[in-house]
């Protein structure tokens, strides 16, 4: 179990950064999967802080300076950043999404201006900029923004990490521009090729060694899992992590005692089957916060 015994849960019911509607219902699905109750069963004191307000999507606001819903996303992520930054020391924040653009606010807020390591567990790198993005959707850009790349309206308030303190795990879908930016920035990337060749245990140990001494933020996108396990995602990619690979990664990260904040993002109940995807992410969150088989 991480050294923190208090957990604060914050929802961000936002789908403005995504290309398919429905992910705004993710926080409700994760709560319905009994995340809070199961954390209490692990011995945590849990407080649900409710949801960050998010502007409604309007077709007339689809584009703002080349990006979809730029100002609305900025406002929601900024509200999240401020809410997390105001939490007392010793509280472990769990952010429920919502599309992955919210992580601009969660990482920046949890970091509070300090150096942190980021473990981005995702089928995608989310390292596009307005110049490289094929879609203009902001959920494909948050990690770039956090690293200081992207639209100035976003980087001016959300730049929070050194890209060399970022590790990607489970990636299997990259845009050409992202590949170039990731290499130039020095981000460490473990694609599914490395997962298959090296195994999750070795990768997890390498991640911890690479980010040695840093407090860790884990950003967990549901689409890192194989779609046969987690169908409720807007951008599924075949060949993802298995159930045990994902849990082992969370368990080894938990054993380090260095994880201090968590995102659970991109659960889309409209596309899900009997809330399977939300339940999978809740199970992974429990492993990250100390649940063990024996």
C-alpha positions as CSV (number, residue, x, y, z in Angstrom):
1,X,0.0,0.0,0.0
2,X,1.3,3.5,-0.8
3,X,2.2,5.5,2.3
4,X,-1.0,7.6,1.9
5,X,-4.0,6.3,3.6
6,X,-6.5,8.9,2.4
7,X,-7.9,8.8,-1.1
8,X,-9.8,11.7,-2.8
9,X,-11.8,10.8,-5.9
10,X,-12.6,13.5,-8.5
11,X,-14.7,12.9,-11.7
12,X,-14.2,14.7,-14.9
13,X,-17.3,13.9,-17.1
14,X,-15.7,15.3,-20.3
15,X,-15.7,14.0,-23.9
16,X,-14.7,17.2,-25.6
17,X,-11.3,15.9,-26.4
18,X,-12.5,12.7,-28.0
19,X,-13.8,11.8,-31.4
20,X,-16.8,9.7,-30.1
21,X,-19.4,10.7,-27.6
22,X,-20.1,8.8,-24.4
23,X,-16.8,8.9,-22.5
24,X,-18.3,11.7,-20.4
25,X,-20.3,8.9,-18.6
26,X,-17.1,7.2,-17.5
27,X,-16.9,8.6,-14.0
28,X,-20.4,7.3,-13.3
29,X,-19.5,3.9,-14.7
30,X,-16.4,3.7,-12.5
31,X,-18.3,4.7,-9.4
32,X,-21.0,2.2,-10.3
33,X,-18.2,-0.5,-10.4
34,X,-17.8,0.2,-6.7
35,X,-14.4,1.8,-6.8
36,X,-14.9,3.8,-3.6
37,X,-16.4,0.9,-1.6
38,X,-13.6,-1.5,-2.6
39,X,-10.9,1.1,-1.7
40,X,-12.6,1.3,1.7
41,X,-12.4,-2.4,2.0
42,X,-8.6,-2.1,1.5
43,X,-8.5,0.2,4.5
44,X,-8.4,3.6,2.9
45,X,-10.4,6.6,4.0
46,X,-12.1,7.7,0.8
47,X,-13.7,11.0,0.0
48,X,-15.7,11.6,-3.2
49,X,-15.2,15.2,-4.2
50,X,-17.8,15.0,-6.9
51,X,-17.2,16.1,-10.5
52,X,-15.3,19.1,-12.1
53,X,-17.8,21.2,-14.1
54,X,-17.4,20.7,-17.9
55,X,-19.0,22.9,-20.5
56,X,-21.5,21.2,-22.8
57,X,-20.3,20.4,-26.3
58,X,-21.8,22.7,-29.0
59,X,-21.3,22.2,-32.7
60,X,-20.6,26.0,-33.1
61,X,-17.6,25.6,-30.8
62,X,-16.1,22.5,-32.5
63,X,-13.0,24.4,-33.5
64,X,-11.0,27.0,-31.6
65,X,-7.7,28.1,-33.2
66,X,-7.4,24.8,-35.0
67,X,-8.2,22.5,-32.0
68,X,-11.5,21.0,-31.1
69,X,-13.1,22.7,-28.0
70,X,-9.8,24.3,-27.0
71,X,-11.2,26.7,-24.4
72,X,-13.7,24.4,-22.9
73,X,-11.1,21.7,-22.4
74,X,-8.6,24.2,-21.0
75,X,-11.2,25.4,-18.5
76,X,-12.1,21.9,-17.2
77,X,-8.5,20.8,-17.0
78,X,-7.5,24.0,-15.2
79,X,-10.3,23.5,-12.7
80,X,-9.0,20.0,-12.1
81,X,-5.5,21.2,-11.7
82,X,-6.5,23.7,-9.1
83,X,-8.6,21.2,-7.2
84,X,-5.8,18.6,-7.0
85,X,-3.2,21.2,-6.1
86,X,-5.4,22.3,-3.1
87,X,-5.6,18.8,-1.6
88,X,-3.8,18.4,1.7
89,X,-0.4,16.6,1.7
90,X,-0.8,12.9,2.2
91,X,-4.0,12.5,0.1
92,X,-3.9,10.2,-2.9
93,X,-6.0,11.6,-5.8
94,X,-7.7,9.3,-8.2
95,X,-9.2,11.1,-11.2
96,X,-12.1,9.5,-13.1
97,X,-12.5,10.3,-16.8
98,X,-13.5,11.3,-19.1
99,X,-11.2,11.6,-22.1
100,X,-7.5,11.7,-21.7
101,X,-7.2,15.4,-22.2
102,X,-8.1,15.8,-18.5
103,X,-4.7,14.5,-17.6
104,X,-3.1,17.8,-18.4
105,X,-4.9,19.0,-15.3
106,X,-4.4,15.9,-13.2
107,X,-0.6,15.6,-13.7
108,X,0.0,19.4,-13.3
109,X,-2.2,19.6,-10.2
110,X,-0.7,16.5,-8.5
111,X,2.8,17.6,-9.3
112,X,2.3,21.0,-7.6
113,X,5.4,22.4,-9.3
114,X,7.6,19.5,-8.2
115,X,9.5,17.0,-10.3
116,X,7.5,13.9,-10.9
117,X,7.7,10.8,-13.0
118,X,4.8,9.9,-15.3
119,X,3.9,6.4,-16.3
120,X,1.5,6.6,-19.2
121,X,-0.2,3.3,-19.8
122,X,-2.0,3.6,-23.1
123,X,-2.4,2.1,-26.6
124,X,-1.5,5.6,-27.9
125,X,1.2,8.0,-27.0
126,X,-1.0,11.1,-26.9
127,X,2.1,13.1,-28.0
128,X,0.6,15.0,-31.0
129,X,0.7,18.7,-31.4
130,X,-1.7,20.9,-33.5
131,X,0.9,20.5,-36.4
132,X,1.1,16.7,-36.2
133,X,-2.5,15.7,-35.2
134,X,-4.6,14.2,-38.0
135,X,-7.8,14.9,-36.1
136,X,-7.3,18.1,-34.0
137,X,-8.7,16.2,-31.0
138,X,-7.0,17.2,-27.8
139,X,-7.2,13.8,-26.2
140,X,-4.3,12.9,-28.6
141,X,-2.2,15.7,-27.2
142,X,-2.1,15.8,-23.4
143,X,1.3,14.2,-22.9
144,X,2.9,16.5,-25.4
145,X,1.3,19.5,-23.6
146,X,2.6,18.3,-20.2
147,X,6.1,18.1,-21.8
148,X,5.8,21.7,-23.1
149,X,4.9,21.0,-26.7
150,X,1.7,22.2,-28.3
151,X,-0.8,25.1,-28.3
152,X,0.5,28.0,-26.1
153,X,-3.0,28.3,-24.5
154,X,-2.4,24.8,-23.0
155,X,1.4,24.7,-22.4
156,X,1.3,28.0,-20.5
157,X,-0.7,26.4,-17.7
158,X,-0.1,22.7,-18.0
159,X,3.6,22.3,-18.7
160,X,4.6,20.2,-15.8
161,X,7.1,17.4,-16.6
162,X,10.5,16.8,-18.2
163,X,9.8,14.4,-21.1
164,X,12.8,12.4,-20.0
165,X,10.8,11.7,-16.8
166,X,8.0,10.1,-18.8
167,X,7.6,6.4,-19.7
168,X,5.0,5.0,-22.1
169,X,3.9,1.4,-21.7
170,X,1.6,-0.7,-24.0
171,X,1.8,1.6,-27.0
172,X,0.7,0.1,-30.3
173,X,-0.7,3.0,-32.4
174,X,1.5,6.0,-33.2
175,X,1.1,8.8,-35.7
176,X,4.2,9.6,-37.8
177,X,4.6,13.0,-36.3
178,X,4.4,11.5,-32.8
179,X,7.2,9.1,-33.5
180,X,9.5,12.0,-34.4
181,X,8.5,14.1,-31.4
182,X,8.9,11.3,-29.0
183,X,12.4,10.5,-30.2
184,X,13.4,14.2,-30.2
185,X,12.0,14.7,-26.6
186,X,13.7,11.6,-25.2
187,X,10.6,9.9,-23.9
188,X,11.1,6.3,-23.1
189,X,8.6,4.1,-25.0
190,X,7.7,0.5,-24.4
191,X,5.5,-0.7,-27.2
192,X,3.7,-4.0,-27.3
193,X,6.7,-5.3,-29.2
194,X,8.8,-4.8,-26.1
195,X,6.0,-6.2,-23.8
196,X,6.0,-9.3,-25.9
197,X,9.8,-9.7,-26.0
198,X,10.8,-8.6,-22.5
199,X,7.7,-9.3,-20.4
200,X,5.9,-6.9,-18.1
201,X,7.9,-7.7,-15.0
202,X,11.2,-6.6,-16.6
203,X,9.6,-3.5,-18.1
204,X,8.1,-2.5,-14.7
205,X,11.5,-2.8,-13.1
206,X,13.1,-0.8,-15.8
207,X,10.5,1.9,-15.5
208,X,11.1,2.2,-11.8
209,X,14.9,2.3,-12.3
210,X,14.6,5.0,-15.0
211,X,12.4,7.1,-12.8
212,X,14.4,6.3,-9.7
213,X,13.7,8.5,-6.7
214,X,10.7,10.3,-8.2
215,X,7.2,10.3,-7.0
216,X,5.0,8.7,-9.7
217,X,1.8,9.6,-11.4
218,X,0.1,6.7,-13.3
219,X,-2.2,7.6,-16.1
220,X,-4.2,4.5,-17.1
221,X,-6.1,4.5,-20.4
222,X,-8.6,1.7,-20.8
223,X,-7.6,1.2,-24.4
224,X,-4.2,-0.2,-23.3
225,X,-6.1,-3.4,-22.6
226,X,-6.9,-5.8,-25.4
227,X,-10.3,-4.9,-26.8
228,X,-11.6,-8.4,-26.0
229,X,-11.2,-7.6,-22.3
230,X,-12.1,-3.9,-22.4
231,X,-14.5,-3.2,-25.3
232,X,-15.8,0.1,-23.9
233,X,-13.3,2.4,-25.5
234,X,-13.6,4.9,-28.3
235,X,-10.3,4.1,-30.0
236,X,-9.7,0.3,-29.6
237,X,-6.5,-1.2,-31.0
238,X,-6.0,-5.0,-31.3
239,X,-3.2,-6.7,-29.4
240,X,-3.3,-5.0,-26.1
241,X,-2.2,-6.0,-22.5
242,X,-3.8,-9.1,-21.1
243,X,-5.5,-9.2,-17.7
244,X,-2.5,-10.5,-15.9
245,X,0.0,-8.3,-17.7
246,X,-1.9,-5.2,-16.6
247,X,-2.3,-6.4,-13.0
248,X,1.3,-7.3,-12.7
249,X,2.4,-3.9,-13.9
250,X,0.2,-2.3,-11.3
251,X,1.3,-4.6,-8.6
252,X,5.0,-4.0,-9.2
253,X,4.5,-0.2,-9.4
254,X,2.6,-0.4,-6.1
255,X,5.4,-2.3,-4.4
256,X,7.7,0.6,-5.1
257,X,5.7,2.7,-2.6
258,X,6.2,5.7,-4.9
259,X,2.9,6.1,-6.7
260,X,1.1,9.2,-5.5
261,X,-1.7,9.8,-8.0
262,X,-3.7,8.1,-10.6
263,X,-6.0,8.7,-13.6
264,X,-8.5,6.2,-14.9
265,X,-9.6,7.5,-18.4
266,X,-11.4,6.7,-21.7
267,X,-14.1,4.4,-20.4
268,X,-17.0,4.7,-22.7
269,X,-20.1,3.0,-21.3
270,X,-22.1,3.4,-24.5
271,X,-19.6,1.1,-26.2
272,X,-19.1,-1.3,-23.2
273,X,-20.7,-4.6,-22.4
274,X,-22.3,-4.8,-18.9
275,X,-19.7,-2.3,-17.5
276,X,-16.9,-4.8,-18.1
277,X,-14.3,-2.1,-19.0
278,X,-15.1,0.1,-15.9
279,X,-14.8,-3.0,-13.7
280,X,-11.5,-3.9,-15.3
281,X,-10.1,-0.4,-14.6
282,X,-11.4,-0.5,-11.0
283,X,-9.6,-3.8,-10.5
284,X,-6.3,-2.4,-11.8
285,X,-6.7,0.6,-9.6
286,X,-7.1,-1.7,-6.6
287,X,-3.9,-3.5,-7.5
288,X,-2.1,-0.2,-7.8
289,X,-3.2,0.7,-4.3
290,X,-2.1,-2.5,-2.7
291,X,-4.6,-5.3,-3.3
292,X,-2.9,-8.6,-3.6
293,X,-4.0,-12.2,-4.4
294,X,-2.5,-13.5,-1.2
